[in-house]
Amino acid sequence: MQFKHPEILWALFLLVIPILIHLFQLRRFTKTPFTNVAMLQKVILESRKSNTLKKWLLLITRLLLLAAIIIAFAQPFSSTVSALQEKETVVYLDDSFSMQAKNNGISLLEKAVQDFIKNIDGDTEFSLFTNEKTFRNVRVKDIQNSLLSLPYSYKQLSLDEIALKANSLFSKNSGSIKNLILVSDFQERMSTGSTNVDSVLAVHFIPMRPREAQNVSIDSVFVDDGLNEQATLNVFLSGGNQDGALPISLYNNNELIAKTAAKFKSNENAKVEFTIPADEALNGRLSIIDNALGYDNKFYFNINSKEKIKVLAISESDSDFLNRLFRSDEFDFQKYALNQLDYSTLDNQNVVILNNLKAVPSSLQNILRTFKNDGGTLIVIPAINSDLDTYNTLLSSLSATQFSERIVSDEQLTKISFDHPLYRNVFEQEVTNFQYPSVKEYFKIQTSLPTALSLDGGDSFLVGDDGLYVFTVPLEVGNSNFINSPLIVPTFYNMAQSSLQTPRTYQTLGESTTVDISAEIGNDDILKVAKDGYEFIPLQQTFPNRVRLTFEQNPTEDGIYSILQNQQPLQNISFNFPRTESQLKYLDIGTLENVNTMDSIPELFQYLKAENNITAYWKWFVILALLLALIEVLIQKFVT
């Protein structure tokens, strides 16, 4: 037994006072002579014995009564060791889209919020965080309305990120018990494979699981341009049942333009094709009806009128491979000899190619530096008899790059940097058996630019990134057969495409996205992005003939947005939530150590209440004091 106010127990020593008074009382009995006391002697003796017993009973009763009162004021109690320690509580509440799944007609997030509000003590101070929001040192009444109106988030923290966030919310007090409560469906993607739970924390997992773990989602779309006036819209779905067909609708803005059914294969995937006009703008929305997660039942995309990339080649070569690469349907291609070039035309170009020039005049160097600094893309292909000094003057002013010496040696192009931006999405797998292009002469190069292609001896064939690409090999037919290799098409195509970041068919929220918009704006003008009253200003960089927009934190909602200049739409851009949570595959939390798993939130709080239970006994001592007072009255009345 323990006491809340043990210092009051010193008052028990005061019980010695009535004992001393009883034992050393100064009252004496006076003898009275009587003529005949033979008969009364026995009565006197019996009265003395009865009086003595009564006094002892009263003494003991009063001592016990006073002791009970003193102990009651000291407030005795009993508890476990942990109940007396200071406690801190941090709660992670998963509000990701996978918590939209339902169990008994209510979503997992709504169920978690309701149970949490009902079961936590109103006086308990805690910290709570979700995937995007944080509430520090609050009580449930302070955030109840915020929890009940909590929106779903496309973000989901991993277990390691949750642990780091929780540690920042706990105090540095090493003597307190730190309870970390995780309420989530614990998808497999939350585990990083090497999750370590801090043994200092008392970690409690409450898995929320739906009744049925099946969800159909629209994963992606792809537009296949046709040869005629028709194009094919390929739609990919996942998570379906092989036994049935799922209706899927295609809208242009709010107009239904097509509808069909998706039939799933044994791998739960399906592909649906729609025929759409090839050269018409389309603000598309795909829609299905699924009873599981709702966020992935819609998919937004748009097809804008294609903007041609302006490519200018300054060439002294007789080869026409550039003309064949940059066709008129996607590119506005021009080719000039150096002595026929009008330098003013460079201002409106997206890509400039220096091909087989013996030297780069200083006047052209100045214009090219301005062109590159304004966001243009420069591709350099030297000649066999190049004046390296003029090339090095230009390249050193753009990056730490210089040609060093000319090498005459038969080599082969044998290495592709598959992680280079030019080839990141070109190959389905790393290719090792392709037909190697050959080289007779090349230049060694010293550069800080990343290498995209390499020769078998280790020297670079192509280096570059971020608007500057340099070949070390002259591409004339007599020196190399690279222009006849299949590799030339993705190489030059992706270099040109990187010069103008046109919007893709759709973008994914949460990923950094860069888009170039052809527009001429003043120094104080800005472009805005808007949808249905939701408007924001993205990061933007202005170039002479275009504006580069960067999307990172915004937008936060999916849909089709308009890019506005002075409230006039320039073009549209579509955003969709990532589909990473669409597959309802859950983590086996039994494999984690130092974790206490509970079936429900009420069960957890009952467990914590039992761990923190303190039994108070002062009421019983008050009742005992009242009983002793009653006993004293009975002794006074009935004991003679």
C-alpha positions in Angstrom: 0.0 0.0 0.0 1.2 3.5 -0.8 0.1 6.9 0.4 -0.5 10.1 -1.6 0.2 12.2 1.5 2.5 10.1 3.7 3.5 13.1 5.8 0.1 13.0 7.5 0.9 9.6 9.1 3.0 11.4 11.6 -0.2 12.3 13.3 -0.5 8.7 14.4 2.0 9.4 17.2 -0.6 11.7 18.7 -2.5 8.5 19.6 -0.1 8.1 22.5 -1.8 11.0 24.3 -5.1 9.3 25.1 -3.3 6.1 26.0 -1.2 8.0 28.6 -4.3 9.8 29.9 -6.0 6.4 30.3 -3.2 4.7 32.1 -2.1 7.6 34.3 -5.4 9.2 35.2 -5.3 10.9 38.6 -8.9 10.2 39.7 -9.2 8.2 43.0 -12.1 6.3 44.3 -13.4 7.4 47.9 -14.4 4.7 50.3 -17.7 5.4 52.2 -18.3 3.6 55.5 -21.5 1.6 55.7 -23.0 -0.3 58.6 -23.4 -3.6 56.8 -21.3 -4.0 53.6 -21.4 -7.8 53.5 -24.1 -7.9 50.9 -22.8 -4.9 48.8 -19.2 -6.0 48.5 -19.9 -8.3 45.4 -21.8 -5.6 43.5 -18.9 -3.1 43.9 -16.4 -5.5 42.5 -18.6 -6.3 39.6 -19.2 -2.6 38.8 -15.5 -1.9 38.8 -14.8 -4.7 36.4 -17.6 -3.6 34.0 -16.4 0.0 34.1 -12.9 -1.0 33.3 -14.0 -3.1 30.3 -16.1 -0.2 29.0 -13.2 2.2 29.3 -10.8 -0.1 27.5 -13.4 -0.7 24.7 -13.9 3.0 24.4 -10.2 3.7 24.3 -9.6 1.1 21.6 -12.6 2.3 19.5 -11.5 5.9 19.7 -7.9 5.0 18.9 -9.0 3.1 15.8 -11.4 5.9 14.8 -8.7 8.5 15.0 -6.2 6.2 13.2 -8.8 5.6 10.4 -9.4 9.3 10.0 -5.6 10.0 9.8 -5.0 7.2 7.3 -8.0 8.4 5.2 -6.4 11.9 5.0 -3.1 10.3 3.9 -5.1 8.8 1.0 -3.8 5.2 0.7 -3.8 3.5 -2.7 -2.2 0.5 -4.6 -1.0 0.4 -8.2 1.5 -1.1 -10.6 4.9 0.4 -11.0 4.1 1.9 -14.4 1.0 3.6 -13.2 3.1 6.1 -11.2 5.4 7.0 -14.0 4.9 10.1 -16.2 3.3 9.1 -19.5 3.4 10.6 -23.0 1.1 9.6 -25.8 1.6 10.1 -29.5 -0.9 8.8 -32.1 -0.4 8.2 -35.8 -3.8 8.2 -37.6 -3.5 7.0 -41.2 -5.7 9.1 -43.4 -4.4 7.8 -46.7 -6.7 6.7 -49.6 -6.6 3.1 -48.7 -8.5 3.9 -45.5 -11.5 4.6 -47.7 -12.1 0.8 -47.7 -15.3 -0.1 -45.8 -16.1 -2.5 -43.1 -19.8 -2.9 -42.1 -20.8 0.0 -44.3 -18.4 2.6 -42.7 -14.9 3.5 -44.0 -11.9 2.5 -41.9 -10.9 6.1 -41.2 -14.4 7.1 -40.0 -14.5 4.0 -37.7 -11.0 4.8 -36.3 -11.9 8.4 -35.6 -15.2 7.6 -33.9 -13.6 4.9 -31.7 -10.7 7.2 -30.8 -13.0 10.0 -29.7 -15.2 7.7 -27.7 -12.5 5.9 -25.8 -9.8 8.3 -25.0 -10.0 10.2 -21.7 -11.1 13.8 -22.1 -8.4 15.0 -19.7 -5.5 13.1 -21.4 -3.0 15.3 -23.2 -1.5 13.8 -26.4 0.0 14.6 -29.7 -1.6 13.3 -33.0 -0.3 13.4 -36.5 -1.6 12.1 -39.9 0.2 11.9 -43.2 0.0 15.7 -43.6 -1.2 17.3 -40.4 0.1 17.5 -36.9 -1.6 18.3 -33.6 0.8 18.8 -30.7 -0.1 18.6 -27.0 -3.8 18.7 -27.3 -6.9 17.1 -25.7 -9.6 15.4 -27.7 -12.1 18.2 -27.4 -9.6 20.6 -29.0 -9.4 18.6 -32.2 -12.6 16.6 -32.3 -14.2 18.6 -35.1 -10.9 18.5 -37.1 -10.8 14.7 -36.8 -14.4 14.2 -37.8 -13.9 16.3 -41.0 -10.4 14.9 -41.8 -10.0 14.6 -45.6 -8.2 11.7 -47.2 -4.6 12.1 -48.4 -2.7 10.7 -51.3 0.4 10.5 -49.1 1.3 7.7 -46.8 4.2 7.7 -44.4 6.4 4.6 -44.1 7.0 3.0 -40.7 10.4 4.6 -40.6 9.0 8.0 -41.3 6.3 7.5 -38.7 9.0 6.6 -36.1 11.1 9.7 -36.9 8.0 11.9 -36.7 6.9 10.4 -33.4 10.3 10.9 -31.9 10.2 14.6 -32.7 6.9 14.9 -30.8 8.0 13.0 -27.7 9.9 15.0 -25.0 13.5 14.3 -24.1 12.5 13.0 -20.6 14.0 9.6 -20.3 12.0 8.7 -17.2 8.6 8.8 -18.8 6.7 6.0 -20.5 6.3 6.9 -24.2 3.2 5.3 -25.8 3.2 5.4 -29.6 -0.2 4.3 -31.1 -0.4 3.5 -34.8 -3.9 3.3 -36.3 -3.7 2.1 -40.0 -4.4 -0.6 -42.4 -0.7 -1.2 -42.6 -0.2 -1.8 -46.3 2.9 -3.6 -47.5 4.3 -0.4 -49.0 4.6 1.1 -45.5 7.5 -1.2 -44.8 10.9 -0.4 -46.2 12.2 -3.9 -45.7 14.5 -3.0 -42.7 12.0 -1.4 -40.3 13.3 -1.2 -36.8 11.0 -0.2 -34.0 12.6 1.8 -31.2 12.7 -0.4 -28.1 12.5 2.8 -25.9 8.9 3.3 -27.2 5.9 1.3 -26.1 4.5 0.8 -29.6 0.9 -0.3 -30.1 -0.4 -1.3 -33.5 -4.1 -1.3 -34.3 -4.7 -2.8 -37.8 -7.9 -1.6 -39.5 -8.9 -4.0 -42.2 -11.8 -4.1 -44.7 -14.2 -6.9 -45.0 -13.2 -7.6 -48.6 -9.7 -6.9 -49.9 -10.5 -6.4 -53.5 -10.4 -3.1 -55.4 -10.7 -2.2 -59.1 -8.7 0.8 -60.3 -7.9 2.7 -63.5 -4.1 2.6 -63.5 -3.0 4.5 -66.6 -3.8 5.6 -70.1 -1.8 5.7 -73.3 -2.7 7.4 -76.6 -1.5 5.6 -79.7 -1.6 8.0 -82.6 -3.1 6.4 -85.7 -2.0 6.8 -89.3 -5.4 8.3 -90.3 -7.6 10.7 -88.6 -8.3 8.3 -85.7 -6.2 7.6 -82.6 -6.5 4.8 -80.0 -6.9 5.5 -76.3 -5.6 2.5 -74.4 -6.9 2.2 -70.8 -5.3 -0.2 -68.3 -7.2 -1.4 -65.2 -6.3 -3.8 -62.4 -7.8 -5.6 -59.5 -10.9 -7.0 -61.3 -12.7 -10.3 -61.2 -12.2 -12.6 -64.1 -15.8 -13.8 -63.9 -17.4 -10.5 -64.7 -17.2 -7.4 -66.9 -17.0 -3.8 -65.5 -18.6 -0.9 -67.3 -16.2 2.0 -68.1 -17.3 5.4 -69.4 -15.3 8.1 -71.3 -16.3 11.7 -71.0 -15.1 14.8 -72.9 -15.6 17.5 -70.2 -19.1 16.5 -69.0 -20.3 14.9 -72.2 -20.4 11.1 -72.4 -18.8 10.1 -75.7 -18.2 6.4 -75.3 -18.9 3.5 -73.0 -17.7 -0.1 -73.0 -17.0 -3.0 -70.6 -13.6 -4.1 -69.2 -13.0 -7.9 -69.1 -10.3 -9.0 -66.7 -7.8 -11.7 -67.3 -6.6 -14.3 -64.8 -3.9 -11.8 -63.5 -6.8 -9.4 -62.6 -5.7 -6.9 -65.3 -7.7 -5.6 -68.2 -7.1 -3.4 -71.2 -9.8 -1.3 -72.9 -9.5 0.6 -76.2 -11.4 3.7 -77.3 -11.2 5.3 -80.7 -10.8 9.1 -80.5 -10.1 11.9 -83.1 -6.4 12.2 -83.7 -6.1 16.0 -84.1 -8.8 17.3 -81.8 -8.3 18.6 -78.2 -9.9 16.4 -75.6 -10.5 17.0 -71.9 -11.0 13.4 -71.0 -12.4 11.7 -67.9 -12.7 8.0 -67.4 -15.1 6.6 -64.8 -16.0 3.3 -63.3 -18.2 2.2 -60.4 -16.4 0.2 -57.6 -17.5 -0.4 -54.0 -14.0 -0.5 -52.6 -11.8 2.6 -52.8 -13.3 5.6 -54.5 -10.3 7.8 -55.3 -9.1 5.5 -58.2 -12.5 5.2 -59.9 -11.8 8.3 -62.0 -8.9 9.1 -64.3 -8.3 12.5 -65.9 -6.3 13.1 -69.1 -6.2 15.7 -71.8 -5.0 16.0 -75.4 -3.9 19.5 -76.4 -3.2 20.7 -79.8 0.4 19.6 -80.5 3.1 22.3 -80.4 6.0 21.7 -82.8 9.5 21.8 -81.4 11.7 24.3 -83.4 15.0 22.7 -84.4 17.7 24.6 -86.2 20.7 22.7 -87.6 23.9 24.6 -88.5 25.6 22.0 -90.7 28.4 21.6 -93.1 27.5 18.0 -93.8 26.0 16.5 -96.9 24.2 13.9 -94.9 20.4 14.2 -94.6 20.0 12.1 -91.4 18.8 15.2 -89.4 16.1 15.9 -92.0 14.9 12.3 -91.7 14.9 12.4 -87.8 13.0 15.6 -87.3 9.8 15.1 -89.4 7.3 17.9 -89.9 4.5 16.3 -87.8 6.3 16.9 -84.5 9.2 19.3 -85.4 9.7 22.5 -87.2 13.1 21.8 -88.7 15.4 24.2 -90.5 18.9 23.6 -91.7 21.5 26.2 -92.8 25.1 26.3 -93.7 27.2 28.5 -91.5 27.7 31.2 -94.1 23.9 31.3 -94.9 22.8 31.6 -91.2 20.8 34.6 -90.1 21.7 34.8 -86.4 18.4 36.5 -85.5 16.6 33.2 -86.2 18.2 31.5 -83.2 16.1 33.6 -80.8 12.9 31.6 -81.6 14.4 28.1 -81.6 14.2 25.3 -79.0 17.1 23.3 -80.3 20.3 24.2 -82.1 22.6 21.6 -83.6 26.1 22.3 -84.6 27.0 19.5 -87.1 30.4 19.0 -88.7 31.6 22.6 -88.3 35.3 23.0 -88.7 35.2 26.0 -86.3 32.7 28.0 -84.2 33.1 31.8 -84.9 33.3 34.0 -81.8 30.1 35.9 -82.9 28.2 32.6 -83.0 29.6 31.6 -79.6 28.2 34.7 -78.0 24.7 34.1 -79.4 24.8 30.4 -78.5 25.8 31.2 -74.9 22.8 33.5 -74.7 20.6 30.9 -76.3 21.7 28.2 -73.8 21.3 30.5 -70.8 17.7 31.3 -72.0 16.8 27.7 -71.7 17.6 26.4 -75.2 19.1 23.0 -76.0 22.5 22.9 -77.8 23.8 19.7 -79.5 27.4 19.7 -80.6 28.7 17.2 -83.2 32.3 18.0 -84.2 34.0 17.5 -87.5 37.0 15.3 -88.1 39.3 18.3 -88.8 37.7 20.6 -86.1 39.5 23.6 -84.7 39.3 22.4 -81.1 40.3 25.7 -79.7 37.1 27.4 -80.9 35.0 24.4 -79.7 36.7 24.4 -76.3 36.1 28.2 -75.9 32.4 27.6 -76.4 32.1 24.5 -74.3 34.2 25.8 -71.3 31.9 28.8 -71.1 28.8 26.6 -70.9 30.2 23.8 -68.6 33.5 22.4 -67.5 34.0 20.6 -70.8 36.9 20.5 -73.3 38.2 18.3 -76.1 41.7 17.2 -75.4 43.1 15.2 -78.3 42.1 13.4 -81.5 42.3 9.6 -81.4 42.6 7.4 -84.6 41.5 4.0 -83.6 38.8 1.5 -84.5 36.4 1.3 -81.6 32.8 0.2 -81.0 30.0 1.8 -79.0 29.4 -0.8 -76.4 27.9 0.8 -73.3 24.6 2.6 -72.7 23.9 4.4 -69.5 20.3 3.1 -69.0 19.8 5.4 -66.0 20.6 8.5 -68.1 17.6 10.7 -68.7 17.9 10.1 -72.5 17.4 6.3 -72.1 15.5 6.0 -68.8 12.2 4.9 -70.4 13.5 3.7 -73.8 14.4 0.0 -73.0 12.2 -2.5 -71.2 15.3 -4.1 -69.9 19.1 -3.6 -70.2 20.1 -4.7 -73.7 23.5 -6.3 -74.2 23.2 -7.9 -77.6 22.5 -4.9 -79.8 24.4 -4.2 -83.0 27.4 -2.1 -81.9 28.0 1.1 -84.0 31.7 1.4 -85.0 34.0 4.4 -84.8 37.2 5.2 -86.7 38.2 8.5 -85.2 37.1 10.4 -82.1 38.1 13.0 -79.6 39.0 12.5 -76.0 37.0 14.8 -73.7 37.3 16.1 -70.2 33.9 17.0 -68.7 31.7 17.1 -65.7 28.7 16.2 -67.8 27.2 12.7 -67.3 28.1 10.1 -69.9 25.2 8.7 -71.9 27.1 6.4 -74.4 30.6 5.0 -74.1 33.1 3.2 -76.4 34.5 -0.2 -75.5 37.8 1.4 -74.4 36.0 3.5 -71.8 36.1 6.8 -73.6 32.9 8.8 -74.0 30.8 8.8 -77.1 28.1 11.1 -75.9 28.0 13.3 -72.8 25.4 15.8 -71.6 22.3 16.7 -69.7 20.2 19.7 -69.0 20.2 21.3 -72.4 23.8 20.6 -73.5 24.8 17.4 -75.3 28.2 16.9 -76.9 29.3 14.0 -79.2 33.0 13.2 -79.2 32.7 11.3 -82.5 32.0 13.0 -85.9 28.9 11.3 -87.3 29.9 11.4 -91.0 29.3 8.1 -92.7 33.0 7.6 -93.5 33.9 7.8 -89.8 30.9 6.1 -88.0 27.8 4.1 -88.8 26.0 5.5 -85.8 23.4 7.3 -88.0 22.3 3.9 -89.4 21.9 2.4 -85.9 18.5 2.1 -84.3 20.0 3.9 -81.3 20.1 7.3 -83.1 16.3 7.7 -83.1 15.7 7.7 -79.3 18.9 9.7 -78.8 18.1 12.7 -80.9 14.4 12.5 -80.3 14.8 12.6 -76.5 17.4 15.4 -76.7 14.9 17.5 -78.8 12.0 16.6 -76.5 13.9 17.7 -73.4 14.1 21.2 -74.9 10.4 21.8 -74.7 8.7 20.0 -71.7 5.2 19.7 -73.3 2.6 18.4 -70.9 2.1 14.7 -71.0 -1.3 13.1 -71.4 -1.6 13.2 -67.6 0.6 14.1 -64.6 0.8 12.4 -61.2 0.3 14.4 -58.0 3.2 14.3 -55.6 5.8 14.0 -58.4 7.9 17.0 -59.5 6.6 18.0 -63.0 8.1 20.5 -65.4 6.1 21.9 -68.3 7.0 24.5 -70.9 4.3 26.8 -72.1 4.8 28.8 -75.3 3.9 32.3 -74.2 5.5 35.8 -74.2 4.8 37.6 -70.9 6.1 40.8 -69.4 8.4 41.0 -66.4 5.6 41.5 -64.0 3.2 39.0 -65.6 2.6 35.6 -64.2 0.8 32.4 -65.3 -1.9 30.9 -63.0 -3.4 27.5 -62.8 -7.1 27.1 -61.9 -9.9 24.6 -61.7 -13.4 25.2 -60.4 -12.5 28.1 -58.1 -9.3 26.5 -56.9 -6.4 28.7 -58.1 -2.7 28.8 -57.4 0.6 30.1 -58.9 3.2 27.5 -59.7 6.9 28.0 -59.7 7.8 29.5 -63.1 10.8 30.6 -65.0 10.5 33.0 -68.0 12.4 32.5 -71.2 12.2 34.7 -74.3 9.5 32.6 -76.1 8.2 30.3 -73.3 7.5 29.9 -69.6 8.7 26.9 -67.7 6.3 25.8 -64.9 7.3 23.5 -62.1 4.6 21.6 -60.1 5.7 20.2 -56.7 3.4 20.9 -53.7 0.5 22.1 -55.8 -2.0 21.1 -56.9 -3.4 18.9 -54.1 -6.6 17.7 -56.0 -7.0 15.6 -59.1 -8.7 17.0 -62.2 -8.2 19.0 -65.3 -6.6 22.4 -64.8 -6.4 25.4 -67.1 -3.1 27.4 -67.4 -4.2 31.0 -67.6 -2.5 34.2 -68.8 -4.5 37.3 -67.8 -7.4 34.9 -67.2 -7.2 33.6 -70.7 -6.6 29.9 -71.1 -3.4 28.9 -72.9 -3.8 25.1 -72.5 -5.0 22.4 -70.1 -3.1 20.0 -67.9 -4.4 16.9 -66.0 -3.4 15.6 -62.6 -4.3 12.2 -61.1 -3.7 10.7 -57.6 -0.9 8.1 -57.5 -2.2 4.6 -57.7 0.2 3.1 -55.2 -2.5 2.3 -52.7 -4.9 0.7 -55.0 -3.6 -2.8 -54.4 -5.0 -3.9 -51.0 -2.0 -5.9 -49.8 -1.3 -5.7 -46.1 1.8 -6.0 -44.0 2.3 -9.0 -41.7 2.9 -7.0 -38.5 3.5 -10.2 -36.6 7.0 -10.2 -38.1 7.9 -6.9 -36.3 9.6 -7.0 -32.9 8.8 -4.8 -29.9 5.2 -4.3 -31.0 2.0 -4.7 -29.1 -0.9 -5.5 -31.5 -4.5 -4.9 -30.5 -7.6 -5.9 -32.4 -9.4 -2.6 -31.9 -9.1 0.9 -30.4 -11.5 0.2 -27.4 -9.4 -2.9 -26.5 -6.2 -0.8 -26.6 -7.6 1.9 -24.2 -8.9 -0.8 -21.9 -5.4 -2.3 -21.8 -3.8 1.1 -21.1 -6.4 1.8 -18.4 -5.5 -1.5 -16.7 -1.8 -0.6 -17.0 -2.5 2.8 -15.4 -5.1 1.6 -12.8 -4.7 3.1 -9.3 -6.9 1.7 -6.5 -7.8 4.3 -3.8 -8.6 3.1 -0.3 -9.4 6.4 1.6 -13.1 5.9 1.1 -12.9 2.6 2.9 -11.1 4.2 5.9 -13.8 6.9 6.0 -16.5 4.2 6.2 -14.4 2.4 8.9 -14.3 5.6 10.9 -18.1 6.0 10.7 -18.5 2.4 11.8 -16.2 3.0 14.7 -18.1 6.1 15.7 -21.3 4.0 15.7 -19.6 1.3 17.7 -18.6 4.0 20.3 -22.2 5.1 20.6 -23.3 1.5 21.1 -20.7 0.9 23.8 -21.8 4.1 25.6 -25.4 3.0 25.5 -25.3 -0.8 26.1 -22.1 -1.5 28.0 -22.5 -0.6 31.7 
